[in-house]
């Protein structure tokens, strides 16, 4: 009985002496509301004209009644070919990004390299992340011309920032006991990475690459707007020309592609999580 009373007293004392954080919560709430009000004040009121309503209705009709000729065409102007080109751009862009990001991740991990070197490499990664893929696409179109190669290189550089950021966090959360034991055994830096680090990181790296591939598929469908290949250019041409049936067939194909990729990647992630 006395033990229960002692425990209850400790619980009450802890509750009475708990940190009072309502002031911080109130300040944060006021700041969030103030920023939200200030941001909304810069937006114009949403209005829809009769012409806009008619265009929205035509777009919906186009999606419901797609152009089956372009949807099932097998030539270079067909949706199937354009989707395959978009998939190829996304896959190659992800691979290029991984090839660049993995070495940079090890060089910027503070438990792998001296801190000055790690911070310098992190600044480089931050600089790469600053530029959006659309700007990279414009840059590479000017270098290699209007081709899928520009899209691959643009997505590759865009992927570096995200893959490296996620991979750095994984490296710094490693089980250091394995690395310390290999260091005590006289293993070289390369041997520690090859036999002590990569076996721990490989499942998480593959999971991050699948996530980035999913994002690159969406980005690759937009880069065609600037001539970087893929299905984006035919889509914008169809919408600018108000060919809603053609635009609808492209949007339906993109939706099916994203669903298929999501189902496949989720199954692969489950396998990786199970080891």
C-alpha positions as CSV (number, residue, x, y, z in Angstrom):
1,X,0.0,0.0,0.0
2,X,2.8,2.4,1.0
3,X,4.6,1.5,-2.3
4,X,1.5,2.4,-4.4
5,X,1.2,5.7,-2.5
6,X,4.8,6.5,-3.1
7,X,4.5,5.8,-6.8
8,X,1.4,7.9,-7.0
9,X,3.1,10.8,-5.2
10,X,6.1,10.6,-7.6
11,X,3.7,10.7,-10.6
12,X,1.9,13.7,-9.1
13,X,5.2,15.5,-8.4
14,X,6.4,14.8,-11.9
15,X,3.2,16.1,-13.3
16,X,3.3,19.3,-11.2
17,X,6.9,19.9,-12.2
18,X,6.5,19.2,-15.9
19,X,7.9,21.7,-18.3
20,X,5.5,24.6,-19.1
21,X,5.7,24.9,-22.8
22,X,2.4,26.6,-23.6
23,X,4.2,29.9,-24.1
24,X,6.3,28.5,-26.9
25,X,3.4,26.7,-28.5
26,X,1.4,30.0,-28.4
27,X,4.2,32.0,-30.0
28,X,4.7,29.3,-32.7
29,X,0.9,29.3,-33.4
30,X,0.8,33.1,-33.7
31,X,3.8,33.0,-36.0
32,X,2.2,30.3,-38.2
33,X,-1.1,32.2,-38.4
34,X,0.7,35.5,-39.2
35,X,2.8,34.0,-42.0
36,X,-0.3,32.3,-43.4
37,X,-2.3,35.6,-43.4
38,X,0.7,37.4,-45.0
39,X,1.0,34.7,-47.7
40,X,-2.7,34.7,-48.5
41,X,-2.8,38.5,-48.8
42,X,-0.4,38.3,-51.8
43,X,-2.8,36.0,-53.7
44,X,-5.6,37.3,-55.9
45,X,-9.1,36.1,-55.3
46,X,-9.9,33.0,-57.4
47,X,-12.4,33.7,-60.1
48,X,-13.6,31.6,-63.0
49,X,-14.9,33.2,-66.1
50,X,-17.4,31.6,-68.5
51,X,-14.6,31.0,-70.9
52,X,-12.6,29.2,-68.2
53,X,-15.6,27.1,-67.3
54,X,-16.0,26.1,-70.9
55,X,-12.3,25.1,-71.2
56,X,-12.5,23.1,-68.0
57,X,-15.5,21.2,-69.4
58,X,-13.8,20.5,-72.7
59,X,-10.7,19.2,-70.8
60,X,-12.9,16.8,-68.9
61,X,-14.6,15.6,-72.1
62,X,-11.2,15.0,-73.6
63,X,-10.1,12.8,-70.7
64,X,-13.3,10.9,-70.8
65,X,-13.1,10.5,-74.6
66,X,-9.4,10.0,-75.4
67,X,-7.9,9.8,-78.9
68,X,-7.5,6.1,-79.3
69,X,-5.4,6.5,-82.5
70,X,-2.6,8.2,-80.7
71,X,-3.1,6.1,-77.6
72,X,-2.5,2.8,-79.4
73,X,-0.2,4.0,-82.1
74,X,3.1,2.1,-82.4
75,X,5.1,4.8,-84.2
76,X,7.4,7.4,-82.8
77,X,4.5,9.8,-82.4
78,X,2.4,7.3,-80.4
79,X,1.9,7.5,-76.7
80,X,3.5,4.1,-76.1
81,X,6.8,5.2,-77.6
82,X,6.8,8.6,-75.8
83,X,6.1,6.8,-72.5
84,X,9.0,4.4,-73.1
85,X,11.2,7.3,-73.8
86,X,10.1,9.0,-70.6
87,X,10.8,5.9,-68.6
88,X,14.2,5.6,-70.1
89,X,15.1,9.2,-69.3
90,X,13.9,8.7,-65.7
91,X,15.8,5.5,-65.2
92,X,19.1,6.8,-66.7
93,X,18.7,10.1,-64.8
94,X,18.3,8.2,-61.5
95,X,21.4,6.0,-62.3
96,X,23.5,9.1,-63.2
97,X,22.4,10.8,-60.0
98,X,23.3,7.8,-57.9
99,X,26.7,7.4,-59.4
100,X,27.5,11.0,-58.5
101,X,25.7,11.1,-55.2
102,X,27.1,8.0,-53.5
103,X,30.8,9.1,-53.5
104,X,29.7,12.6,-52.5
105,X,27.7,11.1,-49.6
106,X,30.7,9.3,-48.2
107,X,32.9,12.4,-48.6
108,X,30.4,14.5,-46.7
109,X,29.6,12.1,-43.8
110,X,31.3,13.4,-40.6
111,X,31.9,9.8,-39.3
112,X,33.8,8.9,-42.5
113,X,35.8,12.1,-43.3
114,X,37.3,15.0,-41.4
115,X,34.7,17.6,-40.7
116,X,36.3,20.4,-42.8
117,X,36.2,18.2,-45.9
118,X,32.7,16.9,-45.1
119,X,31.3,20.5,-44.7
120,X,32.9,21.6,-48.0
121,X,31.4,18.7,-49.9
122,X,28.0,19.4,-48.2
123,X,28.1,23.0,-49.5
124,X,28.7,21.6,-53.0
125,X,25.7,19.3,-52.6
126,X,23.6,22.2,-51.3
127,X,24.6,24.2,-54.4
128,X,23.5,21.4,-56.7
129,X,20.2,21.1,-54.9
130,X,19.5,24.8,-55.3
131,X,18.9,24.6,-59.1
132,X,15.6,23.0,-60.2
133,X,15.5,20.4,-62.9
134,X,13.8,22.7,-65.3
135,X,16.7,25.1,-65.2
136,X,19.2,22.2,-65.6
137,X,17.2,21.1,-68.7
138,X,17.4,24.5,-70.2
139,X,21.1,24.5,-69.6
140,X,21.8,21.1,-71.1
141,X,19.5,21.8,-74.1
142,X,21.8,24.7,-74.9
143,X,24.8,22.3,-74.7
144,X,23.7,19.1,-76.4
145,X,20.6,20.3,-78.2
146,X,17.0,19.3,-78.0
147,X,17.3,15.6,-77.2
148,X,16.5,13.1,-74.5
149,X,20.2,13.3,-73.4
150,X,19.5,16.8,-72.0
151,X,16.7,15.3,-69.9
152,X,18.9,12.5,-68.6
153,X,21.7,14.9,-67.5
154,X,19.2,17.4,-66.0
155,X,17.4,14.7,-63.9
156,X,20.8,13.2,-63.0
157,X,22.0,16.5,-61.4
158,X,18.6,17.1,-59.8
159,X,18.7,13.6,-58.3
160,X,22.2,14.2,-56.7
161,X,21.0,16.5,-54.0
162,X,18.1,14.4,-52.7
163,X,19.9,11.0,-52.9
164,X,23.0,12.4,-51.2
165,X,21.0,14.1,-48.5
166,X,19.2,10.9,-47.6
167,X,22.3,8.8,-47.9
168,X,24.3,11.0,-45.7
169,X,21.8,10.6,-42.9
170,X,21.9,6.8,-43.3
171,X,25.7,6.8,-43.2
172,X,25.9,8.9,-40.0
173,X,23.4,6.5,-38.3
174,X,25.5,3.4,-39.0
175,X,26.5,0.9,-36.4
176,X,30.0,2.4,-35.6
177,X,31.0,-0.8,-33.8
178,X,31.7,-2.6,-37.0
179,X,33.7,0.3,-38.4
180,X,35.7,0.6,-35.2
181,X,36.5,-3.1,-35.2
182,X,37.7,-3.0,-38.8
183,X,39.7,0.1,-38.1
184,X,41.4,-1.7,-35.2
185,X,42.1,-4.6,-37.5
186,X,44.0,-2.2,-39.9
187,X,41.4,-2.1,-42.7
188,X,41.8,0.7,-45.2
189,X,39.2,3.3,-45.9
190,X,38.0,1.5,-49.0
191,X,37.8,-1.8,-47.2
192,X,35.7,-0.3,-44.4
193,X,33.2,1.1,-46.9
194,X,33.2,-2.1,-49.0
195,X,32.8,-4.7,-46.1
196,X,31.5,-2.6,-43.2
197,X,29.3,0.1,-44.6
198,X,27.7,-1.0,-47.9
199,X,26.2,-4.2,-46.5
200,X,24.3,-2.1,-44.0
201,X,23.3,0.7,-46.4
202,X,22.4,-1.2,-49.5
203,X,18.7,-1.9,-48.7
204,X,18.1,1.8,-47.7
205,X,20.0,3.0,-50.8
206,X,17.9,0.9,-53.1
207,X,14.7,2.2,-51.3
208,X,15.8,5.8,-51.8
209,X,16.6,5.2,-55.4
210,X,13.1,3.8,-56.0
211,X,11.6,6.8,-54.4
212,X,13.7,9.1,-56.5
213,X,12.8,7.2,-59.7
214,X,9.2,7.7,-58.9
215,X,9.8,11.5,-58.7
216,X,11.9,11.5,-61.9
217,X,9.1,9.9,-63.8
218,X,7.0,12.9,-63.1
219,X,9.8,15.3,-63.7
220,X,10.7,13.6,-67.0
221,X,7.1,14.2,-68.3
222,X,7.6,17.9,-67.8
223,X,11.1,18.4,-69.2
224,X,9.8,17.8,-72.7
225,X,8.4,21.3,-72.6
226,X,11.9,22.7,-73.2
227,X,12.9,20.0,-75.7
228,X,14.5,17.5,-73.3
229,X,12.7,14.5,-74.6
230,X,9.8,12.6,-73.2
231,X,6.1,13.0,-73.3
232,X,5.9,16.6,-72.0
233,X,6.2,18.4,-75.4
234,X,3.3,16.5,-77.1
235,X,1.2,17.1,-74.0
236,X,1.7,20.9,-73.9
237,X,1.3,21.2,-77.7
238,X,-2.0,19.3,-77.4
239,X,-3.2,21.6,-74.6
240,X,-2.1,24.8,-76.3
241,X,-3.9,23.6,-79.5
242,X,-6.9,22.7,-77.4
243,X,-6.8,19.2,-78.7
244,X,-8.3,17.9,-75.5
245,X,-8.8,14.3,-76.7
246,X,-5.2,14.0,-77.5
247,X,-4.2,15.6,-74.2
248,X,-6.6,13.2,-72.4
249,X,-5.0,10.1,-74.0
250,X,-1.6,11.3,-72.8
251,X,-2.8,12.1,-69.3
252,X,-4.5,8.7,-69.0
253,X,-1.3,6.9,-70.2
254,X,0.7,8.9,-67.6
255,X,-1.7,8.0,-64.9
256,X,-1.5,4.3,-65.7
257,X,2.3,4.4,-65.8
258,X,2.6,6.1,-62.4
259,X,0.2,3.5,-60.9
260,X,2.2,0.6,-62.3
261,X,5.5,2.0,-61.1
262,X,4.1,2.7,-57.7
263,X,2.8,-0.9,-57.3
264,X,6.1,-2.3,-58.5
265,X,8.2,-0.1,-56.3
266,X,6.1,-0.7,-53.2
267,X,6.5,-4.5,-53.6
268,X,10.3,-4.0,-54.0
269,X,10.4,-1.9,-50.9
270,X,8.6,-4.6,-48.9
271,X,11.2,-7.1,-50.0
272,X,14.0,-4.8,-49.0
273,X,12.5,-4.1,-45.6
274,X,12.2,-7.9,-45.0
275,X,15.9,-8.3,-45.9
